[in-house]
Amino acid sequence: MTSTHHSILIVGGGTAGLTVAVRLRRARAELSIGVIEPSSRHYYQPLWTLVGGGVVKKESTVRDESDVMPHGVEWLRGAAMEFRPKLKTVITAEGRLHTYEQMVVCPGLQLDWSAVPGLRESIGRNGVCSNYSYDTVDSPWEALSGFRGGTALFTMPNTAVKCGGAPQKIMYLAEDWIRRQGVREQSRVVYVTPGAALFGVAKYRAALERIAAARGIETRLRHHLVEVRGGERVAVLENLDTRARDPVRFDLLHVTPPMSAPDFIKTSPLADPSGWVEADPYTLQHPRFPDIFALGDASSLPTSKTGAAIRKQAPVLVANLLSLRSGRPLAARYDGYTSCPIVTRRGRMLLAEFDYDGNPCESFPFN
């Protein structure tokens, strides 16, 4: 079994992992830093909504992983499989062993397509679409391009997702397109969410409710998708309060799939009872393994899972990790800042910025 050793090992070469790697490299060039990442390509996923809405091409969202890996950081091409934190060791699916002094865990989320019966085999056919993977991201625009009226259904799962506002973005873009094509009067646009409201923060919720009402968008609160019958063009919705199930016929169905931490995280000693990488919400340090830190979508941090959150998490994590290495107290604090830029039509968006307590933390000097 081949092995490597690094001062700092990062599991995950997405936005979180690369941001931490480049910050560490700039702060301490003498540190040896390794990034475990299996994919040969890096995807800028925030643009996938705009691909699904026909605004940009998907090719603009992908780069070679080697092109975005920071200079001086070693890319350890492979898939993490097993953590042995007491031995400060990670074993990959390829049989390689990697040891470390400190580790940062940020592998992102996995898409659980199979959690909804009938979904995986229906994507790209019979009006069923999703912009949540590179392979399927063209399907919403293909479905919209052929839409001539009827029921357009957009669903949010009863799980955590990448950017809680994203399932609404494609719905607003689609409604705008339907209106521009002159078939809005023949169309019904429905947004299905397990939440009790359109958005969790009162200020932005009120604004989004006004937009939805003005554009005639129906909302099915406290519901989620539990089955897709693609051949019949039927989506089965479940009421989370009564557990009653309602089959709804659709002409277009955009599905945000259920998501969760990767399976190798859920079964690891790093996971909390819900399967996320456990981390102190303010210092980002693991409470049981002090030499381990976490950030990003797979972490237990109780905030929306967005790139904007990572932008604020990364400097805190790097400062605290370097303090730990120097024997100093972990003084940096993350307040839960995140933001959801919610596109409401072509050329228009609402920027929701808030902290752990749901307080607006706005960076623009105007509403």
Secondary structure as a PSIPRED ss2 file (coil, helix, strand):
# PSIPRED VFORMAT (PSIPRED V4.0)

   1 M C   1.000  0.000  0.000
   2 T C   1.000  0.000  0.000
   3 S E   0.000  0.000  1.000
   4 T E   0.000  0.000  1.000
   5 H E   0.000  0.000  1.000
   6 H E   0.000  0.000  1.000
   7 S E   0.000  0.000  1.000
   8 I E   0.000  0.000  1.000
   9 L E   0.000  0.000  1.000
  10 I E   0.000  0.000  1.000
  11 V E   0.000  0.000  1.000
  12 G C   1.000  0.000  0.000
  13 G C   1.000  0.000  0.000
  14 G C   1.000  0.000  0.000
  15 T H   0.000  1.000  0.000
  16 A H   0.000  1.000  0.000
  17 G H   0.000  1.000  0.000
  18 L H   0.000  1.000  0.000
  19 T H   0.000  1.000  0.000
  20 V H   0.000  1.000  0.000
  21 A H   0.000  1.000  0.000
  22 V H   0.000  1.000  0.000
  23 R H   0.000  1.000  0.000
  24 L H   0.000  1.000  0.000
  25 R H   0.000  1.000  0.000
  26 R H   0.000  1.000  0.000
  27 A H   0.000  1.000  0.000
  28 R C   1.000  0.000  0.000
  29 A C   1.000  0.000  0.000
  30 E C   1.000  0.000  0.000
  31 L C   1.000  0.000  0.000
  32 S C   1.000  0.000  0.000
  33 I E   0.000  0.000  1.000
  34 G E   0.000  0.000  1.000
  35 V E   0.000  0.000  1.000
  36 I E   0.000  0.000  1.000
  37 E E   0.000  0.000  1.000
  38 P C   1.000  0.000  0.000
  39 S C   1.000  0.000  0.000
  40 S C   1.000  0.000  0.000
  41 R E   0.000  0.000  1.000
  42 H E   0.000  0.000  1.000
  43 Y E   0.000  0.000  1.000
  44 Y C   1.000  0.000  0.000
  45 Q H   0.000  1.000  0.000
  46 P H   0.000  1.000  0.000
  47 L H   0.000  1.000  0.000
  48 W H   0.000  1.000  0.000
  49 T H   0.000  1.000  0.000
  50 L H   0.000  1.000  0.000
  51 V H   0.000  1.000  0.000
  52 G H   0.000  1.000  0.000
  53 G C   1.000  0.000  0.000
  54 G C   1.000  0.000  0.000
  55 V C   1.000  0.000  0.000
  56 V C   1.000  0.000  0.000
  57 K C   1.000  0.000  0.000
  58 K H   0.000  1.000  0.000
  59 E H   0.000  1.000  0.000
  60 S H   0.000  1.000  0.000
  61 T H   0.000  1.000  0.000
  62 V E   0.000  0.000  1.000
  63 R E   0.000  0.000  1.000
  64 D E   0.000  0.000  1.000
  65 E H   0.000  1.000  0.000
  66 S H   0.000  1.000  0.000
  67 D H   0.000  1.000  0.000
  68 V H   0.000  1.000  0.000
  69 M C   1.000  0.000  0.000
  70 P C   1.000  0.000  0.000
  71 H C   1.000  0.000  0.000
  72 G C   1.000  0.000  0.000
  73 V C   1.000  0.000  0.000
  74 E E   0.000  0.000  1.000
  75 W E   0.000  0.000  1.000
  76 L E   0.000  0.000  1.000
  77 R E   0.000  0.000  1.000
  78 G C   1.000  0.000  0.000
  79 A C   1.000  0.000  0.000
  80 A E   0.000  0.000  1.000
  81 M E   0.000  0.000  1.000
  82 E E   0.000  0.000  1.000
  83 F E   0.000  0.000  1.000
  84 R E   0.000  0.000  1.000
  85 P H   0.000  1.000  0.000
  86 K H   0.000  1.000  0.000
  87 L H   0.000  1.000  0.000
  88 K C   1.000  0.000  0.000
  89 T E   0.000  0.000  1.000
  90 V E   0.000  0.000  1.000
  91 I E   0.000  0.000  1.000
  92 T E   0.000  0.000  1.000
  93 A C   1.000  0.000  0.000
  94 E C   1.000  0.000  0.000
  95 G C   1.000  0.000  0.000
  96 R C   1.000  0.000  0.000
  97 L E   0.000  0.000  1.000
  98 H E   0.000  0.000  1.000
  99 T E   0.000  0.000  1.000
 100 Y E   0.000  0.000  1.000
 101 E E   0.000  0.000  1.000
 102 Q E   0.000  0.000  1.000
 103 M E   0.000  0.000  1.000
 104 V E   0.000  0.000  1.000
 105 V E   0.000  0.000  1.000
 106 C C   1.000  0.000  0.000
 107 P C   1.000  0.000  0.000
 108 G C   1.000  0.000  0.000
 109 L C   1.000  0.000  0.000
 110 Q E   0.000  0.000  1.000
 111 L E   0.000  0.000  1.000
 112 D C   1.000  0.000  0.000
 113 W H   0.000  1.000  0.000
 114 S H   0.000  1.000  0.000
 115 A H   0.000  1.000  0.000
 116 V C   1.000  0.000  0.000
 117 P C   1.000  0.000  0.000
 118 G C   1.000  0.000  0.000
 119 L H   0.000  1.000  0.000
 120 R H   0.000  1.000  0.000
 121 E H   0.000  1.000  0.000
 122 S H   0.000  1.000  0.000
 123 I C   1.000  0.000  0.000
 124 G C   1.000  0.000  0.000
 125 R C   1.000  0.000  0.000
 126 N C   1.000  0.000  0.000
 127 G C   1.000  0.000  0.000
 128 V E   0.000  0.000  1.000
 129 C E   0.000  0.000  1.000
 130 S C   1.000  0.000  0.000
 131 N C   1.000  0.000  0.000
 132 Y C   1.000  0.000  0.000
 133 S C   1.000  0.000  0.000
 134 Y C   1.000  0.000  0.000
 135 D C   1.000  0.000  0.000
 136 T C   1.000  0.000  0.000
 137 V C   1.000  0.000  0.000
 138 D C   1.000  0.000  0.000
 139 S H   0.000  1.000  0.000
 140 P H   0.000  1.000  0.000
 141 W H   0.000  1.000  0.000
 142 E H   0.000  1.000  0.000
 143 A H   0.000  1.000  0.000
 144 L H   0.000  1.000  0.000
 145 S H   0.000  1.000  0.000
 146 G C   1.000  0.000  0.000
 147 F C   1.000  0.000  0.000
 148 R C   1.000  0.000  0.000
 149 G C   1.000  0.000  0.000
 150 G E   0.000  0.000  1.000
 151 T E   0.000  0.000  1.000
 152 A E   0.000  0.000  1.000
 153 L E   0.000  0.000  1.000
 154 F E   0.000  0.000  1.000
 155 T E   0.000  0.000  1.000
 156 M C   1.000  0.000  0.000
 157 P C   1.000  0.000  0.000
 158 N C   1.000  0.000  0.000
 159 T C   1.000  0.000  0.000
 160 A C   1.000  0.000  0.000
 161 V C   1.000  0.000  0.000
 162 K E   0.000  0.000  1.000
 163 C C   1.000  0.000  0.000
 164 G C   1.000  0.000  0.000
 165 G C   1.000  0.000  0.000
 166 A H   0.000  1.000  0.000
 167 P H   0.000  1.000  0.000
 168 Q H   0.000  1.000  0.000
 169 K H   0.000  1.000  0.000
 170 I H   0.000  1.000  0.000
 171 M H   0.000  1.000  0.000
 172 Y H   0.000  1.000  0.000
 173 L H   0.000  1.000  0.000
 174 A H   0.000  1.000  0.000
 175 E H   0.000  1.000  0.000
 176 D H   0.000  1.000  0.000
 177 W H   0.000  1.000  0.000
 178 I H   0.000  1.000  0.000
 179 R H   0.000  1.000  0.000
 180 R H   0.000  1.000  0.000
 181 Q C   1.000  0.000  0.000
 182 G C   1.000  0.000  0.000
 183 V C   1.000  0.000  0.000
 184 R C   1.000  0.000  0.000
 185 E C   1.000  0.000  0.000
 186 Q C   1.000  0.000  0.000
 187 S E   0.000  0.000  1.000
 188 R E   0.000  0.000  1.000
 189 V E   0.000  0.000  1.000
 190 V E   0.000  0.000  1.000
 191 Y E   0.000  0.000  1.000
 192 V E   0.000  0.000  1.000
 193 T E   0.000  0.000  1.000
 194 P C   1.000  0.000  0.000
 195 G C   1.000  0.000  0.000
 196 A C   1.000  0.000  0.000
 197 A C   1.000  0.000  0.000
 198 L C   1.000  0.000  0.000
 199 F C   1.000  0.000  0.000
 200 G C   1.000  0.000  0.000
 201 V C   1.000  0.000  0.000
 202 A H   0.000  1.000  0.000
 203 K H   0.000  1.000  0.000
 204 Y H   0.000  1.000  0.000
 205 R H   0.000  1.000  0.000
 206 A H   0.000  1.000  0.000
 207 A H   0.000  1.000  0.000
 208 L H   0.000  1.000  0.000
 209 E H   0.000  1.000  0.000
 210 R H   0.000  1.000  0.000
 211 I H   0.000  1.000  0.000
 212 A H   0.000  1.000  0.000
 213 A H   0.000  1.000  0.000
 214 A H   0.000  1.000  0.000
 215 R C   1.000  0.000  0.000
 216 G C   1.000  0.000  0.000
 217 I C   1.000  0.000  0.000
 218 E E   0.000  0.000  1.000
 219 T E   0.000  0.000  1.000
 220 R E   0.000  0.000  1.000
 221 L E   0.000  0.000  1.000
 222 R C   1.000  0.000  0.000
 223 H E   0.000  0.000  1.000
 224 H E   0.000  0.000  1.000
 225 L E   0.000  0.000  1.000
 226 V E   0.000  0.000  1.000
 227 E E   0.000  0.000  1.000
 228 V E   0.000  0.000  1.000
 229 R E   0.000  0.000  1.000
 230 G H   0.000  1.000  0.000
 231 G H   0.000  1.000  0.000
 232 E H   0.000  1.000  0.000
 233 R C   1.000  0.000  0.000
 234 V E   0.000  0.000  1.000
 235 A E   0.000  0.000  1.000
 236 V E   0.000  0.000  1.000
 237 L E   0.000  0.000  1.000
 238 E E   0.000  0.000  1.000
 239 N E   0.000  0.000  1.000
 240 L C   1.000  0.000  0.000
 241 D C   1.000  0.000  0.000
 242 T C   1.000  0.000  0.000
 243 R C   1.000  0.000  0.000
 244 A C   1.000  0.000  0.000
 245 R E   0.000  0.000  1.000
 246 D E   0.000  0.000  1.000
 247 P E   0.000  0.000  1.000
 248 V E   0.000  0.000  1.000
 249 R E   0.000  0.000  1.000
 250 F C   1.000  0.000  0.000
 251 D C   1.000  0.000  0.000
 252 L E   0.000  0.000  1.000
 253 L E   0.000  0.000  1.000
 254 H E   0.000  0.000  1.000
 255 V E   0.000  0.000  1.000
 256 T C   1.000  0.000  0.000
 257 P C   1.000  0.000  0.000
 258 P C   1.000  0.000  0.000
 259 M E   0.000  0.000  1.000
 260 S E   0.000  0.000  1.000
 261 A C   1.000  0.000  0.000
 262 P C   1.000  0.000  0.000
 263 D H   0.000  1.000  0.000
 264 F H   0.000  1.000  0.000
 265 I H   0.000  1.000  0.000
 266 K H   0.000  1.000  0.000
 267 T C   1.000  0.000  0.000
 268 S C   1.000  0.000  0.000
 269 P C   1.000  0.000  0.000
 270 L C   1.000  0.000  0.000
 271 A E   0.000  0.000  1.000
 272 D C   1.000  0.000  0.000
 273 P C   1.000  0.000  0.000
 274 S C   1.000  0.000  0.000
 275 G C   1.000  0.000  0.000
 276 W C   1.000  0.000  0.000
 277 V E   0.000  0.000  1.000
 278 E C   1.000  0.000  0.000
 279 A C   1.000  0.000  0.000
 280 D C   1.000  0.000  0.000
 281 P C   1.000  0.000  0.000
 282 Y C   1.000  0.000  0.000
 283 T C   1.000  0.000  0.000
 284 L C   1.000  0.000  0.000
 285 Q E   0.000  0.000  1.000
 286 H C   1.000  0.000  0.000
 287 P C   1.000  0.000  0.000
 288 R C   1.000  0.000  0.000
 289 F C   1.000  0.000  0.000
 290 P C   1.000  0.000  0.000
 291 D C   1.000  0.000  0.000
 292 I E   0.000  0.000  1.000
 293 F E   0.000  0.000  1.000
 294 A E   0.000  0.000  1.000
 295 L C   1.000  0.000  0.000
 296 G C   1.000  0.000  0.000
 297 D C   1.000  0.000  0.000
 298 A C   1.000  0.000  0.000
 299 S E   0.000  0.000  1.000
 300 S C   1.000  0.000  0.000
 301 L C   1.000  0.000  0.000
 302 P C   1.000  0.000  0.000
 303 T C   1.000  0.000  0.000
 304 S C   1.000  0.000  0.000
 305 K E   0.000  0.000  1.000
 306 T C   1.000  0.000  0.000
 307 G H   0.000  1.000  0.000
 308 A H   0.000  1.000  0.000
 309 A H   0.000  1.000  0.000
 310 I H   0.000  1.000  0.000
 311 R H   0.000  1.000  0.000
 312 K H   0.000  1.000  0.000
 313 Q H   0.000  1.000  0.000
 314 A H   0.000  1.000  0.000
 315 P H   0.000  1.000  0.000
 316 V H   0.000  1.000  0.000
 317 L H   0.000  1.000  0.000
 318 V H   0.000  1.000  0.000
 319 A H   0.000  1.000  0.000
 320 N H   0.000  1.000  0.000
 321 L H   0.000  1.000  0.000
 322 L H   0.000  1.000  0.000
 323 S H   0.000  1.000  0.000
 324 L H   0.000  1.000  0.000
 325 R H   0.000  1.000  0.000
 326 S H   0.000  1.000  0.000
 327 G C   1.000  0.000  0.000
 328 R C   1.000  0.000  0.000
 329 P C   1.000  0.000  0.000
 330 L C   1.000  0.000  0.000
 331 A C   1.000  0.000  0.000
 332 A C   1.000  0.000  0.000
 333 R C   1.000  0.000  0.000
 334 Y C   1.000  0.000  0.000
 335 D C   1.000  0.000  0.000
 336 G C   1.000  0.000  0.000
 337 Y C   1.000  0.000  0.000
 338 T E   0.000  0.000  1.000
 339 S E   0.000  0.000  1.000
 340 C E   0.000  0.000  1.000
 341 P E   0.000  0.000  1.000
 342 I E   0.000  0.000  1.000
 343 V E   0.000  0.000  1.000
 344 T E   0.000  0.000  1.000
 345 R E   0.000  0.000  1.000
 346 R C   1.000  0.000  0.000
 347 G C   1.000  0.000  0.000
 348 R E   0.000  0.000  1.000
 349 M E   0.000  0.000  1.000
 350 L E   0.000  0.000  1.000
 351 L E   0.000  0.000  1.000
 352 A E   0.000  0.000  1.000
 353 E E   0.000  0.000  1.000
 354 F E   0.000  0.000  1.000
 355 D C   1.000  0.000  0.000
 356 Y C   1.000  0.000  0.000
 357 D C   1.000  0.000  0.000
 358 G C   1.000  0.000  0.000
 359 N C   1.000  0.000  0.000
 360 P E   0.000  0.000  1.000
 361 C C   1.000  0.000  0.000
 362 E C   1.000  0.000  0.000
 363 S C   1.000  0.000  0.000
 364 F C   1.000  0.000  0.000
 365 P C   1.000  0.000  0.000
 366 F C   1.000  0.000  0.000
 367 N C   1.000  0.000  0.000
